[in-house]
Amino acid sequence: MGERILRMRARDVENLLRKYGFSLISQRGSHRKWRRDRIQVIIPEHRGRDLPMGTLRDILIEAQIPENEWRI
């Protein structure tokens, strides 16, 4: 059995991005754009709900966040 992904809200992901040197670039509606060097990710904020697992996984892989930060 594979390792599970931690459930996270947008704020949790944004704190993790800050930890790895990302900066908030812009916001359009409920979507925030974060960037570090040439890597850019969009984080949807939907009233404090957990991000869908596939969305969360794609964001963290694209942002090159080490798996030990988001896998159980």
CNS distance restraints for C-alpha pairs under 8 A (distance, minus, plus):
assign (resid   3 and name CA) (resid  71 and name CA) 6.18 0.50 0.50
assign (resid   3 and name CA) (resid  72 and name CA) 5.92 0.50 0.50
assign (resid   4 and name CA) (resid  71 and name CA) 5.56 0.50 0.50
assign (resid   4 and name CA) (resid  72 and name CA) 5.24 0.50 0.50
assign (resid   5 and name CA) (resid  53 and name CA) 7.48 0.50 0.50
assign (resid   5 and name CA) (resid  57 and name CA) 7.65 0.50 0.50
assign (resid   5 and name CA) (resid  70 and name CA) 5.84 0.50 0.50
assign (resid   5 and name CA) (resid  71 and name CA) 4.51 0.50 0.50
assign (resid   5 and name CA) (resid  72 and name CA) 5.96 0.50 0.50
assign (resid   6 and name CA) (resid  70 and name CA) 5.46 0.50 0.50
assign (resid   6 and name CA) (resid  71 and name CA) 5.70 0.50 0.50
assign (resid   6 and name CA) (resid  72 and name CA) 6.12 0.50 0.50
assign (resid   7 and name CA) (resid  50 and name CA) 6.34 0.50 0.50
assign (resid   7 and name CA) (resid  51 and name CA) 7.39 0.50 0.50
assign (resid   7 and name CA) (resid  53 and name CA) 7.36 0.50 0.50
assign (resid   8 and name CA) (resid  12 and name CA) 5.78 0.50 0.50
assign (resid   8 and name CA) (resid  13 and name CA) 6.60 0.50 0.50
assign (resid   8 and name CA) (resid  50 and name CA) 5.29 0.50 0.50
assign (resid   8 and name CA) (resid  51 and name CA) 6.13 0.50 0.50
assign (resid   8 and name CA) (resid  56 and name CA) 7.65 0.50 0.50
assign (resid   9 and name CA) (resid  13 and name CA) 6.54 0.50 0.50
assign (resid   9 and name CA) (resid  45 and name CA) 7.94 0.50 0.50
assign (resid   9 and name CA) (resid  48 and name CA) 6.19 0.50 0.50
assign (resid   9 and name CA) (resid  49 and name CA) 5.95 0.50 0.50
assign (resid   9 and name CA) (resid  50 and name CA) 4.30 0.50 0.50
assign (resid   9 and name CA) (resid  51 and name CA) 5.52 0.50 0.50
assign (resid  10 and name CA) (resid  14 and name CA) 6.15 0.50 0.50
assign (resid  10 and name CA) (resid  43 and name CA) 6.44 0.50 0.50
assign (resid  10 and name CA) (resid  44 and name CA) 6.66 0.50 0.50
assign (resid  10 and name CA) (resid  45 and name CA) 5.55 0.50 0.50
assign (resid  10 and name CA) (resid  46 and name CA) 7.93 0.50 0.50
assign (resid  10 and name CA) (resid  48 and name CA) 7.20 0.50 0.50
assign (resid  10 and name CA) (resid  49 and name CA) 7.93 0.50 0.50
assign (resid  10 and name CA) (resid  50 and name CA) 7.16 0.50 0.50
assign (resid  10 and name CA) (resid  51 and name CA) 6.61 0.50 0.50
assign (resid  11 and name CA) (resid  15 and name CA) 6.19 0.50 0.50
assign (resid  12 and name CA) (resid  16 and name CA) 6.36 0.50 0.50
assign (resid  13 and name CA) (resid  17 and name CA) 6.16 0.50 0.50
assign (resid  13 and name CA) (resid  43 and name CA) 7.98 0.50 0.50
assign (resid  14 and name CA) (resid  18 and name CA) 6.18 0.50 0.50
assign (resid  14 and name CA) (resid  43 and name CA) 7.76 0.50 0.50
assign (resid  15 and name CA) (resid  19 and name CA) 6.29 0.50 0.50
assign (resid  16 and name CA) (resid  20 and name CA) 6.55 0.50 0.50
assign (resid  17 and name CA) (resid  21 and name CA) 6.47 0.50 0.50
assign (resid  17 and name CA) (resid  22 and name CA) 5.23 0.50 0.50
assign (resid  17 and name CA) (resid  23 and name CA) 7.81 0.50 0.50
assign (resid  17 and name CA) (resid  34 and name CA) 7.91 0.50 0.50
assign (resid  17 and name CA) (resid  63 and name CA) 7.80 0.50 0.50
assign (resid  17 and name CA) (resid  65 and name CA) 7.92 0.50 0.50
assign (resid  18 and name CA) (resid  22 and name CA) 4.97 0.50 0.50
assign (resid  18 and name CA) (resid  23 and name CA) 6.49 0.50 0.50
assign (resid  20 and name CA) (resid  65 and name CA) 7.48 0.50 0.50
assign (resid  21 and name CA) (resid  36 and name CA) 6.27 0.50 0.50
assign (resid  22 and name CA) (resid  34 and name CA) 6.02 0.50 0.50
assign (resid  22 and name CA) (resid  35 and name CA) 5.19 0.50 0.50
assign (resid  22 and name CA) (resid  36 and name CA) 4.63 0.50 0.50
assign (resid  23 and name CA) (resid  34 and name CA) 5.41 0.50 0.50
assign (resid  23 and name CA) (resid  35 and name CA) 5.46 0.50 0.50
assign (resid  23 and name CA) (resid  36 and name CA) 6.52 0.50 0.50
assign (resid  24 and name CA) (resid  32 and name CA) 7.11 0.50 0.50
assign (resid  24 and name CA) (resid  33 and name CA) 6.00 0.50 0.50
assign (resid  24 and name CA) (resid  34 and name CA) 4.53 0.50 0.50
assign (resid  24 and name CA) (resid  35 and name CA) 6.61 0.50 0.50
assign (resid  25 and name CA) (resid  32 and name CA) 7.66 0.50 0.50
assign (resid  25 and name CA) (resid  33 and name CA) 5.52 0.50 0.50
assign (resid  25 and name CA) (resid  34 and name CA) 5.52 0.50 0.50
assign (resid  25 and name CA) (resid  35 and name CA) 6.56 0.50 0.50
assign (resid  26 and name CA) (resid  32 and name CA) 5.94 0.50 0.50
assign (resid  26 and name CA) (resid  33 and name CA) 5.27 0.50 0.50
assign (resid  26 and name CA) (resid  34 and name CA) 7.44 0.50 0.50
assign (resid  27 and name CA) (resid  31 and name CA) 5.70 0.50 0.50
assign (resid  27 and name CA) (resid  32 and name CA) 4.33 0.50 0.50
assign (resid  27 and name CA) (resid  33 and name CA) 6.03 0.50 0.50
assign (resid  28 and name CA) (resid  32 and name CA) 6.51 0.50 0.50
assign (resid  30 and name CA) (resid  44 and name CA) 5.83 0.50 0.50
assign (resid  30 and name CA) (resid  45 and name CA) 5.21 0.50 0.50
assign (resid  30 and name CA) (resid  46 and name CA) 6.83 0.50 0.50
assign (resid  31 and name CA) (resid  42 and name CA) 6.34 0.50 0.50
assign (resid  31 and name CA) (resid  43 and name CA) 5.55 0.50 0.50
assign (resid  31 and name CA) (resid  44 and name CA) 4.40 0.50 0.50
assign (resid  31 and name CA) (resid  45 and name CA) 6.07 0.50 0.50
assign (resid  32 and name CA) (resid  42 and name CA) 5.52 0.50 0.50
assign (resid  32 and name CA) (resid  43 and name CA) 5.21 0.50 0.50
assign (resid  32 and name CA) (resid  44 and name CA) 6.47 0.50 0.50
assign (resid  32 and name CA) (resid  45 and name CA) 7.74 0.50 0.50
assign (resid  33 and name CA) (resid  40 and name CA) 7.00 0.50 0.50
assign (resid  33 and name CA) (resid  41 and name CA) 5.89 0.50 0.50
assign (resid  33 and name CA) (resid  42 and name CA) 4.57 0.50 0.50
assign (resid  33 and name CA) (resid  43 and name CA) 6.51 0.50 0.50
assign (resid  34 and name CA) (resid  40 and name CA) 5.67 0.50 0.50
assign (resid  34 and name CA) (resid  41 and name CA) 5.37 0.50 0.50
assign (resid  34 and name CA) (resid  42 and name CA) 6.25 0.50 0.50
assign (resid  34 and name CA) (resid  43 and name CA) 7.66 0.50 0.50
assign (resid  35 and name CA) (resid  39 and name CA) 5.67 0.50 0.50
assign (resid  35 and name CA) (resid  40 and name CA) 4.39 0.50 0.50
assign (resid  35 and name CA) (resid  41 and name CA) 6.52 0.50 0.50
assign (resid  36 and name CA) (resid  40 and name CA) 6.59 0.50 0.50
assign (resid  39 and name CA) (resid  62 and name CA) 7.48 0.50 0.50
assign (resid  39 and name CA) (resid  63 and name CA) 6.39 0.50 0.50
assign (resid  40 and name CA) (resid  62 and name CA) 7.94 0.50 0.50
assign (resid  40 and name CA) (resid  63 and name CA) 7.14 0.50 0.50
assign (resid  41 and name CA) (resid  59 and name CA) 6.35 0.50 0.50
assign (resid  41 and name CA) (resid  62 and name CA) 7.12 0.50 0.50
assign (resid  41 and name CA) (resid  63 and name CA) 6.65 0.50 0.50
assign (resid  42 and name CA) (resid  59 and name CA) 7.57 0.50 0.50
assign (resid  43 and name CA) (resid  59 and name CA) 7.68 0.50 0.50
assign (resid  44 and name CA) (resid  51 and name CA) 7.88 0.50 0.50
assign (resid  45 and name CA) (resid  49 and name CA) 7.91 0.50 0.50
assign (resid  51 and name CA) (resid  55 and name CA) 6.62 0.50 0.50
assign (resid  51 and name CA) (resid  56 and name CA) 5.89 0.50 0.50
assign (resid  52 and name CA) (resid  56 and name CA) 6.10 0.50 0.50
assign (resid  53 and name CA) (resid  57 and name CA) 6.07 0.50 0.50
assign (resid  54 and name CA) (resid  58 and name CA) 6.12 0.50 0.50
assign (resid  55 and name CA) (resid  59 and name CA) 6.18 0.50 0.50
assign (resid  56 and name CA) (resid  60 and name CA) 6.27 0.50 0.50
assign (resid  57 and name CA) (resid  61 and name CA) 6.12 0.50 0.50
assign (resid  58 and name CA) (resid  62 and name CA) 5.99 0.50 0.50
assign (resid  59 and name CA) (resid  63 and name CA) 6.06 0.50 0.50
assign (resid  60 and name CA) (resid  64 and name CA) 6.14 0.50 0.50
assign (resid  60 and name CA) (resid  65 and name CA) 5.47 0.50 0.50
assign (resid  61 and name CA) (resid  65 and name CA) 6.29 0.50 0.50
assign (resid  65 and name CA) (resid  69 and name CA) 7.13 0.50 0.50
assign (resid  66 and name CA) (resid  70 and name CA) 7.60 0.50 0.50
assign (resid  67 and name CA) (resid  71 and name CA) 5.73 0.50 0.50
assign (resid  68 and name CA) (resid  72 and name CA) 7.74 0.50 0.50
